Amino acid sequence: MTAKCSLSKKLPVEDYLVEERPYCVPMGDEVEEIFPAACRNLLPIDLKGSTGCGKPAEE
């Protein structure tokens, strides 16, 4: 059985699209070492932070 979301009919998606990338400051060696190593080994990365802090959904 497939559940349907009634909100999709009431809230237009276009009003909530992100038009520009969120600002992000790398911490330590995450960009140069950790992210590429995780990608090479097919490992997921858990981005932690409070709601609305700029974590990307999926790219």
C-alpha positions in Angstrom: 0.0 0.0 0.0 1.3 3.4 -0.9 0.7 6.3 1.4 -0.1 9.7 -0.1 0.9 13.0 1.4 -2.0 15.4 1.5 0.4 18.4 1.9 1.8 18.0 -1.6 -1.5 19.3 -2.9 -1.6 22.3 -0.6 2.0 23.4 -0.7 3.6 24.3 -4.0 7.1 22.8 -4.2 8.4 25.8 -6.2 8.0 28.0 -3.1 10.5 25.9 -1.2 13.3 25.3 -3.7 16.8 26.3 -2.6 18.1 28.6 -5.3 21.7 29.0 -4.1 24.2 26.8 -2.4 24.4 27.2 1.4 27.5 28.7 2.8 29.8 26.1 4.3 33.1 26.4 6.1 35.2 23.2 6.1 36.4 21.9 9.4 39.9 20.5 9.4 40.7 18.1 6.6 37.2 17.0 5.8 37.2 18.2 2.2 40.7 17.2 1.2 40.9 13.8 2.9 37.7 12.6 4.6 35.1 13.1 1.9 37.3 11.6 -0.9 38.3 8.6 1.2 34.6 7.9 2.1 33.7 8.2 -1.6 36.5 5.8 -2.7 35.4 3.2 -0.1 31.7 3.7 -0.8 31.0 4.8 2.8 28.2 7.2 3.8 28.9 10.4 5.6 26.6 11.6 8.4 26.3 15.4 8.3 25.3 16.6 11.7 23.8 19.9 12.7 20.6 21.5 13.7 17.7 21.9 11.3 18.3 24.8 8.9 22.1 25.1 9.5 22.9 24.4 5.9 23.4 20.7 5.5 22.7 19.8 1.9 20.0 17.2 1.2 21.4 15.1 -1.6 23.4 16.2 -4.6 
